[in-house]
């Protein structure tokens, strides 16, 4: 069980964040080779990072912080890259979602803290390496509530491989009250 050590905008000290997590299905992840003899090119401009290989194109918008193009064999696989959204739909256990409701359970605290309508702002983009069959870059964001009193920092490390596949590793840390 994981509990908050101190009170914050969205929960009191001792609030249980997680418990009884278990694996629903085991995955058989294979280790990707970090070095490849496949050719790939990395082109970086002020606004974009584009990585291309034999049969793929991966394009990232450095101003908006999203993937804008991902093609394999000429077919576009995405319409838009992933966006931050840390809000989840409340369940009956969270209490009433409706602001006028009398129920003062957890959902109302989340709404009051502004967790439903956070804004995301890109704070940095850093191309770590490009070569040896792999390009890695890190994108950092701030996600803040309306009055900017609380939110999260987020770092996403993208690794694009010469065979066209990519991975994303995300860390999110709370900030503010």
Backbone bond lengths (Angstrom), bond angles and torsions (degrees), N, CA, C in turn:
res aa  C-N    CA-C-N  psi(-1)  N-CA   C-N-CA  omega(-1)  CA-C   N-CA-C  phi
1 X - - - 1.447 - - 1.528 109.31 -
2 X 1.320 116.66 138.62 1.464 121.99 178.13 1.520 108.38 -118.44
3 X 1.357 116.38 127.91 1.461 121.48 -177.11 1.524 110.24 -128.92
4 X 1.338 115.30 152.56 1.467 120.70 176.86 1.522 110.08 -69.28
5 X 1.328 116.66 138.16 1.460 121.27 177.55 1.516 112.21 -78.84
6 X 1.352 116.19 -33.66 1.461 119.41 -178.87 1.515 110.38 -139.33
7 X 1.321 116.12 161.25 1.462 123.29 -178.42 1.529 110.19 -67.19
8 X 1.328 115.68 143.93 1.465 122.01 173.15 1.528 107.82 -138.72
9 X 1.334 117.76 179.89 1.473 121.58 -176.91 1.517 113.58 -55.82
10 X 1.291 117.56 -35.44 1.448 119.89 -171.27 1.529 114.34 -102.23
11 X 1.328 118.98 -4.12 1.467 119.87 178.65 1.520 110.79 -165.37
12 X 1.334 115.13 153.57 1.466 121.41 176.79 1.525 110.64 -80.33
13 X 1.336 115.65 162.25 1.464 120.45 174.14 1.527 108.38 -57.95
14 X 1.301 116.01 140.06 1.455 121.06 -179.73 1.518 113.99 89.74
15 X 1.355 117.83 -4.53 1.470 120.68 178.29 1.529 109.56 -60.61
16 X 1.317 116.13 131.00 1.454 120.97 -179.06 1.525 109.74 -81.21
17 X 1.331 116.27 118.80 1.459 122.43 -177.61 1.526 110.91 -86.10
18 X 1.315 117.18 -40.53 1.460 120.23 -177.27 1.520 110.32 -153.38
19 X 1.333 114.97 150.66 1.459 120.34 175.78 1.524 109.32 -159.01
20 X 1.306 116.63 159.55 1.458 123.53 174.87 1.523 113.73 46.54
21 X 1.294 117.06 47.40 1.460 118.53 175.47 1.516 108.63 -85.34
22 X 1.311 116.04 137.62 1.451 120.77 -178.18 1.519 109.68 -146.18
23 X 1.312 116.26 161.31 1.462 122.79 -179.22 1.527 108.64 -78.88
24 X 1.335 116.46 121.74 1.458 120.31 176.75 1.517 111.66 -78.83
25 X 1.321 115.08 -36.08 1.456 120.07 179.91 1.519 107.47 -148.74
26 X 1.299 116.72 132.11 1.462 119.24 177.07 1.514 109.51 -77.23
27 X 1.313 114.88 138.13 1.456 120.67 177.50 1.513 108.79 -104.72
28 X 1.296 116.03 144.71 1.444 121.26 176.43 1.526 107.62 -105.43
29 X 1.327 115.15 81.43 1.455 119.67 -179.31 1.521 109.97 -74.40
30 X 1.311 116.26 135.21 1.446 120.24 175.09 1.520 107.88 -102.26
31 X 1.277 116.81 143.87 1.455 121.75 179.85 1.513 109.90 -78.66
32 X 1.341 115.93 125.36 1.459 120.30 178.00 1.514 109.54 -79.08
33 X 1.280 114.94 141.71 1.448 119.28 175.89 1.519 109.13 -70.53
34 X 1.310 117.70 128.51 1.458 121.45 -178.80 1.514 111.76 -79.55
35 X 1.297 116.78 -19.05 1.459 120.68 179.85 1.522 107.56 -115.38
36 X 1.298 115.14 134.34 1.454 119.77 -177.60 1.512 109.21 -137.56
37 X 1.313 115.89 151.68 1.456 118.75 175.22 1.530 111.04 -92.01
38 X 1.353 117.01 2.61 1.457 121.10 176.22 1.522 109.88 -75.41
39 X 1.309 115.86 141.12 1.465 121.34 179.02 1.521 110.45 -80.23
40 X 1.322 115.57 143.90 1.454 121.25 171.14 1.525 108.52 -149.91
41 X 1.333 115.69 151.82 1.460 121.14 -178.81 1.517 109.04 -123.01
42 X 1.328 115.21 143.77 1.456 121.68 178.17 1.524 108.18 -121.92
43 X 1.319 115.94 121.98 1.470 121.63 177.87 1.518 107.59 -119.84
44 X 1.320 116.11 125.47 1.466 121.13 -178.86 1.526 109.54 -120.87
45 X 1.336 115.77 126.67 1.454 122.10 173.20 1.524 107.39 -115.59
46 X 1.309 116.51 -176.07 1.467 119.83 178.66 1.530 111.42 -62.68
47 X 1.342 116.59 -34.85 1.463 120.46 -174.41 1.524 115.40 -102.85
48 X 1.333 117.95 -23.40 1.455 120.20 -172.05 1.524 112.59 -135.85
49 X 1.345 113.99 155.11 1.462 122.65 166.57 1.520 105.15 -120.65
50 X 1.326 116.71 124.36 1.454 121.07 178.74 1.521 109.02 -122.64
51 X 1.327 114.95 128.03 1.459 121.64 179.31 1.526 106.45 -120.32
52 X 1.325 116.19 126.07 1.458 120.02 -178.76 1.525 109.92 -128.37
53 X 1.308 114.20 150.43 1.451 121.31 177.12 1.510 109.67 -138.83
54 X 1.315 116.03 -166.87 1.462 121.44 -175.36 1.524 112.46 -52.63
55 X 1.320 117.05 -42.92 1.461 119.76 -174.44 1.528 112.90 -136.98
56 X 1.335 117.84 27.11 1.461 119.14 -178.89 1.529 111.36 -148.92
57 X 1.339 114.13 159.31 1.466 123.33 172.12 1.525 107.81 -137.73
58 X 1.321 116.01 130.98 1.461 122.91 176.94 1.521 105.95 -126.53
59 X 1.342 117.45 119.03 1.458 121.03 -178.21 1.519 109.64 -125.25
60 X 1.347 115.40 131.71 1.457 122.03 -176.63 1.523 109.31 -123.01
61 X 1.338 116.20 130.01 1.461 122.06 177.12 1.524 108.98 -84.72
62 X 1.310 117.35 111.98 1.460 122.88 -176.13 1.523 112.59 -74.74
63 X 1.319 118.87 -19.64 1.472 122.07 179.04 1.527 111.33 -83.46
64 X 1.353 116.74 -41.89 1.464 121.42 -178.88 1.522 112.49 -90.08
65 X 1.335 116.54 -22.09 1.455 120.48 179.49 1.516 114.21 78.06
66 X 1.343 117.61 32.52 1.462 119.78 179.82 1.530 111.19 -136.06
67 X 1.308 115.17 157.15 1.462 121.59 173.13 1.528 106.74 -72.97
68 X 1.322 117.04 128.07 1.465 120.04 -179.90 1.520 112.71 -106.53
69 X 1.318 117.71 -18.29 1.456 120.25 -177.11 1.524 108.91 -154.37
70 X 1.308 116.12 129.77 1.457 120.93 174.66 1.521 107.41 -144.51
71 X 1.321 115.82 104.37 1.460 121.69 -176.31 1.520 110.45 -119.67
72 X 1.317 114.77 137.63 1.457 122.60 172.35 1.536 106.04 -125.02
73 X 1.311 117.36 128.14 1.469 122.89 -179.22 1.528 111.00 52.23
74 X 1.328 116.64 37.29 1.460 122.00 177.31 1.512 115.13 80.97
75 X 1.322 118.33 -9.12 1.467 121.66 -179.57 1.528 109.83 -92.91
76 X 1.329 116.59 126.43 1.457 121.22 177.68 1.528 108.69 -75.42
77 X 1.329 117.59 120.65 1.458 121.90 -174.89 1.519 113.64 -90.60
78 X 1.325 117.75 -17.16 1.459 120.01 179.43 1.525 109.95 -136.75
79 X 1.342 115.80 151.20 1.457 120.37 174.28 1.520 110.60 -90.97
80 X 1.326 115.95 -32.17 1.465 122.15 177.68 1.517 107.92 -157.06
81 X 1.315 115.47 143.54 1.453 119.68 179.03 1.513 112.42 -69.58
82 X 1.312 117.61 169.55 1.465 121.51 -177.89 1.527 112.43 -66.06
83 X 1.329 115.20 145.80 1.463 123.05 176.77 1.519 108.32 -117.72
84 X 1.317 116.05 154.68 1.466 120.11 176.14 1.526 110.22 -70.03
85 X 1.318 115.47 135.39 1.451 121.64 171.66 1.517 106.41 -155.97
86 X 1.313 116.93 99.88 1.455 121.03 -176.32 1.523 112.88 -92.59
87 X 1.324 117.34 -4.26 1.453 121.13 178.84 1.523 109.29 -78.48
88 X 1.308 116.67 140.09 1.454 120.88 171.35 1.519 108.03 -123.64
89 X 1.290 116.20 151.82 1.459 120.35 179.33 1.522 109.46 -62.80
90 X 1.326 117.12 133.14 1.465 119.50 178.82 1.530 111.26 -67.89
91 X 1.307 115.20 150.20 1.464 121.40 174.36 1.527 107.71 -104.65
92 X 1.318 116.67 174.52 1.467 120.02 178.10 1.525 111.55 -58.25
93 X 1.322 117.13 -32.85 1.464 120.66 180.00 1.526 112.94 -68.01
94 X 1.339 117.18 -21.93 1.461 121.08 -179.29 1.519 112.33 -82.10
95 X 1.312 118.12 -15.67 1.457 121.46 -178.00 1.514 110.68 98.47
96 X 1.298 114.71 -177.50 1.458 120.70 -173.59 1.522 111.87 -70.90
97 X 1.318 115.51 140.05 1.459 122.24 176.79 1.521 111.01 -82.56
98 X 1.319 117.92 -26.82 1.453 121.51 -171.13 1.527 111.72 -73.83
99 X 1.353 117.08 125.49 1.472 121.10 -175.31 1.520 113.94 -57.45
100 X 1.341 118.37 -32.20 1.469 120.22 -177.74 1.524 113.04 -82.29
101 X 1.290 117.98 -5.56 1.463 121.35 -177.78 1.519 110.83 -69.45
102 X 1.306 114.80 153.90 1.463 121.34 -179.83 1.527 112.38 -81.40
103 X 1.299 116.11 -17.06 1.460 120.75 -176.50 1.535 109.49 -65.97
104 X 1.294 117.66 120.11 1.475 122.00 -177.57 1.525 111.26 -106.89
105 X 1.302 116.55 33.32 1.448 119.87 179.98 1.521 110.85 -77.47
106 X 1.297 117.04 -168.78 1.460 123.50 -169.71 1.526 114.40 -54.39
107 X 1.307 118.72 -40.38 1.461 121.18 -177.25 1.525 111.64 -57.43
108 X 1.325 117.03 -41.54 1.462 120.40 179.67 1.530 111.23 -63.45
109 X 1.321 117.58 -36.43 1.462 120.81 177.37 1.525 110.61 -65.94
110 X 1.322 116.94 -39.80 1.466 120.93 178.73 1.523 110.65 -64.11
111 X 1.363 115.67 -43.66 1.459 119.85 179.23 1.528 110.56 -63.77
112 X 1.334 116.68 -44.23 1.478 121.50 -179.88 1.530 110.94 -61.51
113 X 1.323 116.82 -35.92 1.467 120.72 179.47 1.530 112.09 -76.36
114 X 1.331 117.37 -8.34 1.464 120.71 177.11 1.518 114.41 81.41
115 X 1.320 117.80 21.59 1.463 119.82 -176.91 1.526 113.45 -72.74
116 X 1.339 117.37 -16.53 1.464 120.02 -178.92 1.525 112.14 -78.63
117 X 1.307 117.45 -34.28 1.463 121.37 -172.75 1.524 112.29 -119.63
118 X 1.316 116.47 53.28 1.458 120.70 -179.55 1.533 110.32 -79.51
119 X 1.315 115.33 151.00 1.462 120.12 175.20 1.522 108.89 -109.81
120 X 1.322 114.71 144.67 1.456 121.53 -178.43 1.527 109.34 -107.19
121 X 1.318 115.28 136.55 1.465 120.95 178.17 1.517 108.86 -133.88
122 X 1.339 115.91 125.86 1.458 120.95 176.92 1.534 108.84 -69.92
123 X 1.313 117.11 129.05 1.468 120.35 -179.29 1.525 113.16 -108.84
124 X 1.340 117.41 -25.07 1.465 118.32 177.20 1.521 111.40 -162.57
125 X 1.314 114.13 155.62 1.464 123.47 175.68 1.519 106.13 -136.20
126 X 1.336 116.91 128.98 1.453 120.20 -177.60 1.529 110.22 -139.60
127 X 1.334 116.12 112.56 1.464 121.00 174.19 1.523 106.71 -77.94
128 X 1.330 116.50 111.21 1.467 121.53 -175.66 1.528 111.91 -79.19
129 X 1.319 116.40 -48.23 1.464 119.52 178.39 1.519 109.63 -158.42
130 X 1.311 114.68 156.85 1.461 121.63 176.69 1.521 107.13 -148.40
131 X 1.295 115.73 114.04 1.456 120.25 -179.49 1.508 110.74 149.99
132 X 1.304 117.19 174.34 1.472 123.98 179.31 1.524 111.01 53.29
133 X 1.346 116.81 38.86 1.449 120.84 174.95 1.505 115.60 79.31
134 X 1.346 117.54 11.82 1.457 119.96 -176.35 1.521 110.00 -155.63
135 X 1.328 116.46 139.20 1.469 122.18 171.93 1.521 107.16 -122.09
136 X 1.322 116.56 134.19 1.459 121.74 -178.93 1.521 109.49 -126.25
137 X 1.336 115.63 133.41 1.457 119.90 174.36 1.522 109.58 -141.89
138 X 1.339 115.31 153.34 1.460 122.10 -177.54 1.519 108.43 -119.89
139 X 1.329 115.01 132.01 1.459 122.08 178.60 1.524 107.62 -119.21
140 X 1.343 116.44 130.32 1.462 121.43 -179.89 1.523 109.69 -114.13
141 X 1.337 114.78 143.91 1.458 122.22 -177.96 1.519 109.76 -135.01
142 X 1.328 115.10 158.85 1.456 123.57 165.92 1.510 106.76 -117.33
143 X 1.314 117.21 131.38 1.460 122.71 174.19 1.515 106.17 -115.85
144 X 1.344 117.35 116.23 1.458 121.00 -173.25 1.523 111.45 -125.66
145 X 1.349 115.05 150.13 1.457 119.17 173.53 1.532 108.41 -75.09
146 X 1.328 117.24 177.86 1.465 121.45 -172.11 1.522 113.49 -59.38
147 X 1.336 117.87 -42.88 1.473 119.10 -179.37 1.525 113.04 -89.26
148 X 1.326 116.22 6.58 1.469 123.79 176.31 1.531 113.50 60.41
149 X 1.342 116.15 24.55 1.459 119.95 179.88 1.522 112.60 -86.66
150 X 1.322 117.28 -19.35 1.462 119.51 178.40 1.524 109.93 -155.89
151 X 1.306 114.13 163.13 1.455 119.95 -179.21 1.513 111.06 166.97
152 X 1.322 115.01 -143.64 1.452 120.84 -175.14 1.523 109.85 -146.38
153 X 1.325 115.46 152.22 1.457 120.34 164.65 1.525 105.87 -105.51
154 X 1.310 114.92 147.26 1.453 119.90 -177.86 1.519 109.30 -137.91
155 X 1.315 115.70 135.39 1.464 122.23 173.76 1.520 107.76 -123.49
156 X 1.324 115.10 128.17 1.462 120.03 177.50 1.521 107.94 -119.83
157 X 1.331 115.56 121.78 1.456 120.82 175.82 1.526 108.33 -100.28
158 X 1.320 115.24 116.69 1.463 122.36 177.44 1.526 108.22 -97.71
159 X 1.319 116.23 135.79 1.463 121.68 171.30 1.523 106.70 -125.02
160 X 1.327 115.74 121.27 1.468 121.69 179.37 1.522 106.92 -110.64
161 X 1.326 116.44 126.61 1.454 122.16 -174.68 1.525 110.86 -102.87
162 X 1.323 116.54 156.68 1.466 123.06 -174.98 1.518 113.47 -64.20
163 X 1.327 118.30 -17.95 1.469 119.51 176.53 1.524 111.77 -86.37
164 X 1.352 117.59 -2.07 1.459 121.93 175.65 1.513 115.34 103.79
165 X 1.312 119.58 -13.78 1.460 118.68 179.12 1.529 109.70 -83.59
166 X 1.333 115.81 158.18 1.459 119.69 177.80 1.520 109.69 -139.89
167 X 1.322 115.10 158.31 1.457 121.88 176.43 1.520 108.86 -126.05
168 X 1.328 115.56 156.40 1.465 122.78 175.54 1.525 107.59 -130.54
169 X 1.330 116.12 130.36 1.460 121.29 175.85 1.529 106.53 -119.63
170 X 1.321 117.04 118.80 1.462 122.06 -173.24 1.519 111.32 -113.46
171 X 1.335 116.66 134.58 1.466 121.58 169.43 1.520 107.19 -122.56
172 X 1.326 115.84 138.29 1.465 122.28 -178.69 1.525 107.17 -131.30
173 X 1.345 115.50 129.43 1.462 120.83 179.12 1.521 109.87 -127.21
174 X 1.342 118.15 137.37 1.459 120.75 178.81 1.537 111.12 -72.48
175 X 1.329 115.63 149.09 1.469 122.22 174.28 1.522 108.75 -135.79
176 X 1.308 117.10 156.69 1.467 121.47 177.25 1.502 113.00 83.81
177 X 1.336 114.80 -159.41 1.482 121.53 -176.55 1.506 111.03 -82.91
